[in-house]
């Protein structure tokens, strides 16, 4: 069999991490089997679908590194196909026109529910044989009243629903627009989709869609419904409470490799392995190892993975990813400056995100005369007794023969030898505040190397002039 899968998002907002994981599962499984991955935009909801949302979805997929072979196809451009399918169903008496108004249906539904019975459409119009001239009407599929509409789900196993519990559901609205179920089935048939991999929230939609496949004399695809994603507290993700947009994670400084690694593990495992490259994901992913339980989104695990990928990032690539963040903050920096790259190497071990790394590197990009000294750090570490040693160090650093960590360390120790009782930390912290603005940075000698001799001396001189003498 030639494998054909699809990812079919609705462009009504951002790319949700649940949708992103579904796309990743489809992509990885299809790539492993050498199949064809189709992208279809399900924009039949014209009121909520927007071009901006579609661009956000496509941009999110591209950022994650998920490519597709065909598409994007848009349901809004395939109306004639759906209309033809509905007319075919009407002609074969597998569908019928229904003139019941919403108010009439609601009244009958309420009366049925009041007796304790379950409501399905009562087939009031099923035998009326209304023609197209009947006035405002919907079209309903004639669903069998006996047997089970069942299927063997690749994740959840034997699934389905008794046909009589479904009822004759609408497939075309009174305004002539097709329902989601009709469009999805017609598209999957037309596109030759062999396997539908989607979220478990669609599990209950499948029996009615099976009825549609049968009515269209089409072979249904194989189904795999993947578990939903919940928060670390086990609750369903909430747009108001939880970060759920892929764009949020991108803007927060997470790397796409870390996101994909994190997402693929939310419901799937491969032994005890935790770190997966994109190549490993597309080589190892299999539906057999997808679990039924909801995938728990652990932010701590994502941070851990992101730091791992930051540590492995080539210096040049990392510099070109961090530099735009500094530019956006008003402190542009040349990403090709070797000193900037060397600073990022120093920050790898202590940065969980690119945004955090950019913030830690900001002291390098800010002009010397615009550096702001943290008030709390100044109060804690800038002591009057240290000023003579700082003034002495400024001169000693100006005379260092070779500006490297060893030469700078030697200058520090030469000053300490002339100022009895002064410990290295008591000198290093004021210097750190003077040149970085804060009391936290990588090793002081390595930090001064990347700042450079001239900027180091200028910043120390400026701090001595600005900061309190007593």
N, C-alpha and C positions, 0 to 999 in steps of 0.2 A: 504494500500500500504506500502511495505517495502521501506523506504527512502534510496536512495543511491546517494551521491554527490561526487564530485571530485575537487581537486585542481591540476592544470596541468601547472606548470611553465616551461619555457624554460631555460635551464642552460647555458645562454650566458653572465652571469655577476652575480652581487650580487642580493640579495632578495630586490626588490623595495618595498617601503612602500605601494604602491598601490596593489601590489601582496600580501603583508602580510595582508592587510585589507581584500582582497578577500578570502584568506585562513581562516582568523578569522571568517568572516561571514559564510562561508561554515561549519566550525567546530562548531561554536556556534549553528547554526540552526539545524544541524544534531544531535548534542548532545542533544538538547532540545527535539527532536522528537524520540530519540532512534534509529537513523538510522546508516548507515555505511559510513564512510568518507574514500575516496580512494585518494592516492597520485600517480600522474602519471607524469613522466618526459618527456616532449615533446622535444626530442633532435633530431628531423629529420634534423635540420640544422647542419650538421656534421662539417662544417667549423668553426662555431662560438661556438658550444657546447663543453664544457670541463668538465673534472672530477672535477677540482677545483671549477668551478662555481656551479656544482651540490652539492658539499660539502658545499659551502657557503649558498646555498638555504636551504639545510637540516639543517645546523647549525643554521640559522636564525629562522626557524620554531621551532626547539627544544628549543632555547633560549626563544622564546615567550611563550612556553608552549602549542603549538599547536601540538597535536599528531594525528596520523592517524591509521586506522584499517587495511587497505590493501595497499600493495605497499612498496617502490616505484617501479612502473612498468616503463619501459623505451621503448619509441617508437622505438628506434634503435634496440631493440631485438624482434620487432613484425612485421618485414618486410613481413614474409610469410602470415600473416593475411591480410595485405593490398593488397598484390599481388593476393590473392585468391578472395578478394572482387572485385577488378578491373576486373579480368577474368570473374567473374560472371556477372558483368554489361555489359561487351562486348558480352558475350554469349546471353544475353537477349536483345541485341540491345538497351540498355539504356545508352550505352556509345559507342564511336567510335574512331578509330585511325585518327589522324590528321597529315599530312605531311607538313603543311605550316611552312615555316621557320620564325624565328623572324623578319627578314628583310622584308619578304613578308607581314606579318601581320601588321607591322608598316607602311608600305607604304599604305596599304588599310585603316588602321585606320586614318592616316593623311588626306587622300583624303576625307574620310567621315566627319571628324571633320571640314574640310575646307568648307564644304557646310552648316555648322551650325547644323548638325545632331549629335546625340549621337552614340557612337560606342559600339557595342557588336560584338562578333565574328560572321562573316557573314555566317557560316555553309558551307564554301566552300567544306569541306570534309565530311559533314554529310551523304551524300547519296553514297559515293564512295565505301563503304564496304571494306576498306583496310584490308588485313590480316596481320599476324605478320611478313611476309616476305617483307613488303613494304619499308623497310629501316628505317632510323631514323624517329621517330614519337613520338608525345605526345598522350595522351588519354584524350578525352573530355567527360564530362557528357552531355547527351542529355536532356536539360532543357525544360520543357513545354513552349510554346509560348503564352499561354492564362491563364487567372486566376491570382490569387494573392497568393504568398507564404507568408501567414500571420500567426501570433501567438499572443497570449495574454500574454504579459510580466508581471511578478509579480510586477515590479516596474514601467515600462513605459506604461503599458496598451496595447491596440491593436496596433500592430506593423507589419511591413512586407514590401514587395515590389512586384510590378507587375512582373510576371515571365518573360515577354518579355524584361524587362529592365536589366536582369541579363546576359543572353546569355549562350552559351555552354562553360563553364569554364573548364580549364585543371585540371585533377585530378591525372595525372601521367606525369612527365617530360620526355624529350627525353632520359635522362640517366637512366630511370627506377625507379626513386625515387618518392614516393607518395607526393602529395601536402598536406599542413597542413589541409585543410578542409576535405579531404578524411580520413586521419589518425585519426582526432578528432572524426569524426562521427563513423567510424568503431570501435574505442576504446570505445566510449560511449555505443554503442550497445552491444559489447562483454562484457563490464563490468556491464551492466544492470543499467546504470546511469539514475535515474528518474528525477533529478533536476540539471540543470546547472546554477550555480550562478557565474557570472563573470563580468568583468568590462564593462562599457558602450561602450568602444571602440570596443567591439565585436558585438555590436547591428546590424551593417550593414552586418556582416558575416552570420547572422542567416538565412536569406531567402535562400541563396544557400545551406547551410547545411540542411535546411528542404527538399530541392529538393533531396539531397543525401539520407536522411532517406527514403523518398518515393521510390526512385529508388531501395533501398535495402530492400524494404518491411518491414521496421522497424518503430516502433512507436517512434516518437520524444519525448524527455524529456520535462519537463516544464522548462521555461527559466526565469531567473531573472537577469537583467543587472543593476549593481549598479553604482552610479554616480562616475565620476572621481574625483581625489583629485587635488585641485589647491592651490597655495600659498596664503599667507595672503593678498597679493595684488590682488588676483583674477585671476592671470595669471597661465597658465599651468606650472606645475613643470618642471624645467630644470635641467638636470644633472650638467651643468656647474655653475648654479646660486644657486641651492637649495640642501640641504642635502636630499637625497632620498633613501639611502641604510640603511636597518635595522642595518647592522653592524656599520655604522657611529654612530647611536644613542647608540648602546651598548658600543662602545669604548669611547663615550663622557660621559659615566657614568649614562645613564638612566636605570631605572629598567624595566624589562619585563612587570611587572604588570601595570606600568604607560604607557608604549607603547601600550599595548592592550587596556587599558581604553581610551587612546587618539584616537587610530585607530577606535575603534568601534563607537565612537561618530562622526566620519567624514562621516556623511550621515545617521545616525540613532539616534533616541532619544527614551527615555522612560520617558514621563512626563518632570519634571524639574530636574530629577536626573542627577548628573554630575559624581559621583564616583561609579564605578562598579568593584566589585571583579570578578575574573575569574569565580567563581561559579555563580555569578549573571548574567554575560554575557551569559553563557551557559543555564541559566534558563529563562532569559527574552527576549533574542534576537528573533525578528520576522521580516520576510520580509515585512509585512504589514506596518511597521513603517520606512522603508527605503525611503528616499526622492529622488526626481528626480534631484534636484539641486546639483551642484558639492559640494563636501565636502571641506571646507576651512581649511587648515593646519595652525593652530595658534601656533607658537613656545612657546608663553607665557603660553598658556593653558597647554602644555606639561610640562613646567618647574613647573607650579603650581601643577600639578598632581604628578610629580616626587618627589617634596618636601613633599607632603602629604604621599607618600609611604615610603620615607626615615624616616619620623617622626614615622611611624608605624612599621618599621622594627625591629625585635628582635635584641637585642644587639649583640649576638654571630654571627648571620647570617651577620649582617652589618659589623662586624669586619673582617670576612673572605672574604667579597667582597671588602673592601677597602684595606686590607693588600697587595694583589697582585699589586695594582696600585702603592703603595709606593715602593714595591720591584722592579717593572719595572723602577722606577725613581732612583734606586740605593740606596734607604734608607729602607732596610727591617725592618720589625717589627713583633713581635710575636702576632698573632691575638688573642691568648688566654690570653694575659696579661690583667688583670682586669683594670689596669690604662688606657690602650689603649681603652678599651671598654667604660670606664667612659668619656674619652675625646670625643669619637664619640657622646655620649649622649649630651655633651655640644655643639657639632657642628650641631646637627640636625636642629635647628631652622634657621640656617644661611647658609645651604648648599642646593643648588638646584639640584646638581648632585653628583655622587660618586667621579668623578674626582675633582670637586671643594672641596669636603670634604677631599679627600686625600691631596690636596694641602694645605688646612688649617691645616691638622694634621701633616704635614711634619716636623714641628719643634720638635715634640715628637720623631720621628724616627731618626732624624739626630744625629750623635755623638756630644757630648757637645763641643768638640774642633773643630768641623767643622761647627758650626752654623754661618750663615752669617747675619750680622745686616744691615737692610735696610738703605741706606745712607740718604734718604729723612727723614725717621723717626728719625734718629740720629740727623740730623741738627735741626729738629723742636723741639724735646723733651729732648734731652740730654744736660742739662744746667750745667755749672760748679757749680752753687750754690746748685745743688741737690746732688753732690757727697758725701758730708759729711753725708747726711741723708741715702744715699744708703749704704755707708760703715757701718753706725750704724744699718741699717735694716738687713744686712747680718749677723751680730752678733746676733741680736734679733731673726731672723728666726732659727739660729742654736740652740737656746735655747728653742724653742717652745716645750712645754710638749707633746701635742697631735697634730699631723700633720693633721689638718682638717681645713675647711674653717673658723670656729670660732676662732681657735687658731692662724691662719695666720692673720686674721683681727685684732685680739687683738695685735699682734706684730706690724702691721702697725700703729695702733693708739698710741701705746706706743712710737714709733719713732716720730710720728707727734707731740706728746706732748712735746718732747725734742727739736723740731725744730720749734720755733714759726713762724707763718705766712705761713707755708708750707701746701698747700691743698693736700687732698688725691690724686686727679688726677695728680698733679705735681710729686708725688712720684710713683704712679701706672704706669704711662706711661713709664718712664725710666726702671722700673722693667720689664714691658711687653716686651720692646725692648731687654733687657738683656737676657730674658729667652726664647722668641719666635722668636726674630729677626725682628719683625715688630710691628707696633703700633695698630694692630687689632688682637683680640683674644676674647674668651669668658671671663666672669668675672675673674678678676685677681686672686682672692682668690681661686676659683675653678680650675683655670688653674695651679696654683702652687701645689694644692693638687695632680693632676694627674701627674705632672712632678716629684714630690717627693722632700723630703728635700735635699738629697745629690746633686741631679742634679740642683736644684734651687740655692743652695749656690755656687756650682761650676760655674754655668753660670753667676751669678752676679759677682763673683770674676773675671772671665775671661773678662767680659765686662768692669769692672773697670780698668783692665790692658790694654785693647785694645782701648777703646774709648777715645776721646780727653778729656784732663783735663780742658781745657779752650777754 
